[in-house]
Amino acid sequence: MPTDIVMPQMGESIVEGTITKWLKKPGDKIQRDEPLFEISTDKVDAEIPAPASGVLQEIKVSEGTTVGVNTVVGTIAVDGESAAPAKAAPAAEKPAPVAKKEEKAAPVPPPAPTPTAVVAATEQEEEARSSPLVRKIAREHGVRLSQVAGTGLGGRITKQDIMQFIESRGAAQAASAVPAASSQPAAVAPTPRPAAPAPYPGDLVPMTNMRKLIAKHMIESRRTSAHVHCMYEVDFTRIVNLRNKQKAGFEQRHGVRLTFMPFFVRAAIMALQQWPIVNANIEGENIRYHRNINVGIAVALDWGLIVPVLKNAGDLNFLGLQRGITDLGERARTKKLKPEDVEGSTFTVTNPGQFGAVFGLPIINQPNSAIMGVGGITKMPLVITDKDGTDSIAIRSVVHLTLGYDHRLIDGAVADQFMAQVKKNLETWGEEIG
């Protein structure tokens, strides 16, 4: 009997999901746990792995369709069974519970790939360190990953690496780099297509589920909280010099790249421990003081914004913070987050400075009462006063930090004292980083 592919339940409160993209076509060979389709729920977007190895026999639910959990969305013919696939479900104009099968669809035999070509391509992809997204782009553009130079940690191939390779080599040259695995177009796409086609000016494009949720949450936050912002200028020179000195050894010792984000998170945690009201939130006419500090780390994705949560961040040392931040970012970008990974934050940090912003005025991530925005790190002339009281002008690395806070709960004086402590923690940094 074929193996059913079902809509998974991504958390206790999740009752349905929308199939946003099938990563395979009927007739494609698949391996167990290989990414098979992408879904969107009211918590996360995620890649769903194949439940078994074999051939994708039938797609029962088309892209853009929302169905309940445990609904059968497709079938896999396992090895030794008939693998003639039905047609893929047609794209629905409006979401329907289940897309109907084609009643008179003629069976199409699966592709008969040349064994040696398939083995070679599989080995090359397994050897190349890359994410599911990178492998998907490579397949769509006919690129052999063994020919792409990786700039990520340990030679990992990033999305930027694969896109730069495609642009520099050109579509035709990239396609010719892979030996044809079959005469069937299902095995090797003759015409590369972009992972996400860009709309033309004047197009009316429906919002994705993630974009709808972002819009809803932003409006709700503005309506709920009395937003006020304060900004502080921080002399970041001590930490910039420390990172430049330690980053190579840090990565060699721990296998993770040293970034600036854990410095900001650690400085905020230390201040939250002194000013617990900033880590609290309003519940009706009461104030909830949280026992733990759960820091939401905003991650900008190609398809939207998500805030995975570093749980019990106050109990982590610097290395634990760096590993946790790196892990959350990687899983967010590869759609590996679970619903519990984006729940329970008590304070949020966002980093618009990575794109060059001097500072931002972020909207509070409900139900938090505060969010800290990190601006870009730039060199500026500052007046420096030495221990004798003599002033001089020096070139220093400077960052601007902004606190967006709910004035219903946090007074301006408290917000300023909190940020003054964050500033002091960064400018006088003395902790070991591991």
N, C-alpha and C positions, 0 to 999 in steps of 0.2 A: 504494500500500500504506500502511496506517496506520503511524504511528511508534510503536515500542515504548517504554514507560516502564520503566526497569529500576532495581532496587535498587543504588545506587552503592556502590563500595568506599571507605569513608572512612578510608583508611590501610592500610598493608601488613599489619598484624596483624588487621584487621577481616574476619571471614568471614561475618557475617550482620547483619541489622538488623531492628528491629521498626517497622512502620508504626503510629504513634501517632494520626495524624489526617490525613484527606484534606481539603484546603482548597477543593476544587472537587467538583462533582457531575457525573455523566454528563449531557452536553448543554450544559454550561457552555463558553463561549468562553474561550480562554486564549491568552496571548501567550508567546512564547519567553522563558525566564529568569524568568517570573513564578512566585512560590512556589506549588507544586502539592500537596505533601504533606510531613508531618513524620515524621522517623524518630528512633529512639533506638538507640544502639549502646553497647558497653561503654566508650566513650570520651566521646562527646558526643551531645547532642540537636541536631538540625539541620533546617532547612527545605530541601527539595530543589526546585530550579527545574524548570520544564517544559522538555523538550528541543526542543520545536518549537511553532509557533503553530498554532491550529486549534480543534477542539472535542474535549473529553474524551469519547472514545467508550465506553470500558469501564474499569471498575475490577475487576481480577482478584483482588486481594488485599485483604482487609478490614482495618479498623483492629484493632489488637491482635494481628496475625499476624506471626510472625517467619519470615523467609525468608533464604536465602543471597544473597550478592552476585551481581549480574548476572541475578537472577530477574526475569522480566517481570511487573510488578505492575499494568500498565494499558496502554491504547493511546490514541493521539491521531489523530483523522481530520484530516488537513491540508486546507487550503483546496482546494476543487474535488473532494474525495472525498466519498463517502457518510458522513454524520456521525450516522447513527442509532445511539444508544448502547444497549448492553445494560444490564441492571440492575446496580446496584452490588453488589459481593460482600457477602453477608450477614455480620453480625457473628458471629465465631466464639466459641463458648463456651470452647474451648481453642485455643491456637495450633496452626495446621497449616501444612505447608510452603507450600501454595498453596490458596486458597479456590476452590471449583469455580464454574463459570459456571452461570447458570440456563438449563436446556436449552430450556424453552418460554417464555422471556420474550418478550413481544410488543415489537417495536421501538417505541421512543418517539421521535418526531421532536424535534430540538433546538428550543429556543425561538427564535422569530422576533422578535428585538427591533426596536423602531422605530429606524431608523438615527440620526435626529437625537438621540434620547434617549441612545443608547449613546455617541455621540461627545461629547455634553455631559458625561455622567458621567465618561468617561475623561479628558477634559481637566481637569476639576475635580480629580480625584484626582491627576493628574500634577503639577498646579500646587502642590498642598498638600504641604509637606515633612513626610513621615511615614515611619515604619518599616512593614515588612510586617505586623507585629502590629497596629498602629493601623489600617491599611487593612482588615485582616481583620475587626476589631471593627466598623468603620464599615459594611462590607458586611452583616454579620450583623444589625446594628441599623437598617439603612436610613438611615444618616446621610451627608449631603453634607459632605465634609471642608472645603470652601471656607467653610462657616459656623462652623467650630470655630476658636477663637482658640488659637494655639500659644504656649506659655510656654517652649519649649526654645530652644536656640541658633539664632539666625537665624529665629525664628518657627516652629521645628519643633514639630509636634504630638506630644505625648507620650501615653503610655497614660493617665496621670492626666487629661490634657486631654479626651480622648475620653470617658472614663468619667464625668467630671464633667458634660460636656455632655449625655450620655444621661440621667443622673440628674436634672439640673435641668430639662430640657425634657420628660422623660417619654417613654415608649416610643411613644405614639401620635403626639405632636408630632414626634419625631425621625424616625419613619417617613414622615410626610407631607412632610418636607423634601426628599425625593428623588422626581423625576418617575418614574412607572412606566415601565420599559424594556420590559415585555412583560406580556401577560396570564398568562403561565406563572409558577407559583410559584418555578421554578428561578432566575428572573432577580432577583426582589425577594422576600425572605422576608416574608410578611405578619405573622408573629409573631416579634419579636426573641427570641433565645435567648442566654444568657450564654456567654462563651468557655469557661468551665470551671464546670459546675454544682457548687454546694456540696453536700456530703453532709448528710443529715439526721442528728440524734442517733440513735444506735442502728444506723446503717448499717454494713455490713461492706464496705469498699472495698478492692480489690486494690491493692498498691503499684505505682507506676510503675517502669519500669526504672531511672530515675535514683534514686528513693528506695531501691530495693533495693541499688544500688551504693554509695550514701552509707552505708547501714546496714552493709554489708559492710566498707567501708574504715574506718569509725570503730571497729568491733569489732577489726579486724585491727591497727589502730594501737595501741589500748589493750593488746592482747595482746603486741605487739612491743616497744614502747618503755617504758622506766621513766620515766613522766611526772613532772616536777617543774615548779613555776611560781614565778616571782618577779615582783614588781610594783614599778614606780617611778612617783613623782609628778613631773610635768614642768611647769615654769612656761612656758606656751606663749604668753605675752603678746607677745613680740617678733614671733613669726610671725603671730599673729592681726592685729596692727597692720600688718605688712608686707603681708599679703594684702588687708586692707581698703583699703589705699592703692594697691595695684598691680592689683587684679583687673580693673577696667574697662579700663585701658590694655593689660593683658596679653591680654585677649580681642580687643580691637581689632587689636592687632599680629599675633596668631598664629591667630585664628579658633578658639580652644579655651578653654573655661572654666578658670579657675585654681581648683584645689581644694586641700585640705590633704594629700591622700594622697601626692603626690610629695615633700613635705617629710619625711614619715615614712619613705618608701622610701629617699630619699637619705641620711638620717641613719643608717638601718640598713646601707646599702651601705658607707658610710665606716667603720662599726664592724666590718663583716664583713671588710673589707680588713685591719684590724688584728688581728682574731681569726678566722683562717680555719677553725679547728676548728668554729665555729658554722655554717659553710657546707659542712661535710663530712658524710659519712654512713658507716654501718657496712656492710661487705660481707663476710659470713661472720665471719672473725676478723681482718679487715683494715679499715683506715680509708681511705676514698676522699676525697682532698682535691681539690675541683673547681677547674679553672682559671678557669671563668667563674662569675659570680653571676647566676643565673636566678631572678628573684623571682616567686613565685606570688601573685596578687592575688585573694583570695576575693571572689566576686560572689554576692550573694543574689538569687535569681530567684523569681518567683511560684510556680514549680514545683519548686524545689529549690536546691541550692548547687553552684557550679562554681568551679574555680580555674584560670583561664587564666594563662599564664606569660609574663612579660616577659623575653625572652632577652637575654643579654649586657647586663644592666641596669647593670653597673659601667662600661660604656663610653659610657653616655648622659649628656648634660648634663641640666639641670633641665627644659628645654623638651621634650627627647626623652622624659624620664620621663612628663611630663604628657600628651603626645600618645599615648604607648604605653598608659598606664593608661586614658585615655578611649576609645581604639580597642578595647581588649580588653573593657571594660565594655559598650560599645555592641554589639559583635558577640556577646557572651554573651547579652545581653537579646534580640537579634533572631535568635538561633540561626544565626549565621554562622561560628561557630568551626570549625576543622578539628582532627582528632585531634592533630596536632603542636603546636597551640596550648595544649594542656593537659598536655603532657609535658615532662619535663626540669627541673622546678623544683629548686632547691637550698636555698631558704629561702622562707618564706611570711609574708605580712602579711594579717591579717583585721581588719575594722573593725566590731565590734558596736556601737561608740559612735554610729554613724549613727542607731540606733534608740533611743538614750537610755541605753544601758547605761553604768554608771560604769566598769566593767572586765569582762573575761571571762577564763575559763580554757580557752583553745582546745586542741583535740586536735591533735597533730602530724600534718601532711600527709605521709604516707609517700611515698618513703623519706627525706624530710628529717629532720634532727635537731632543728630548732627552728622555732617559729612565734611571731610577734609579734602580740599583740592590741592594738588601739587603742580606748581608751574614749572616752566623750563629752567634749567640750570645754565646761567650765563655769566660771563666775566664782566665786572663793572668796577669803576673806581669808587672806593669807600674811604671814609675818614676813619683812621685807626688811632686809638689812644693807647699809649703804652702805660706800663705800671707807674711811671713818673708823671703821668698826666700830659705828656707831649703828644700832640696830634700830627698825623702824617697821612698822606694819600697813598693808597696801595690798590693794586689790581687784585680783586677777590672773586671767587666763585659765589654767586648769589642765587637763591631760589625764593620765590614768593609763594607762601602758603595761605590758603583761604579756608575759613571755617564757615560753612552754611549751617545755621542752627535754628531750632524752633523756639521762637521768643515766648511762646506760651509756657515753656518749661525752663528754658535757660536764659538767665538775665545777661545783659550785655557785659556787665562787670565780670561775671563768671566765665563767659566765653573768652574775654580778653585775658583773664588770668590763666585759663587753660592753654591758650595759644602762646602766651608768654613762656609757659613751662615747656611746651613743645619746642619752641625756638631755643631756649636754654639747653634742653637735652641734646639738640643737634649741634649747637655751637661749641659745647663743652664735652663732646662725645669722648667717653673714656672706657667704654665696655670692650671686652674681647669679642672678636667676631668669629673665632674658631679657625 
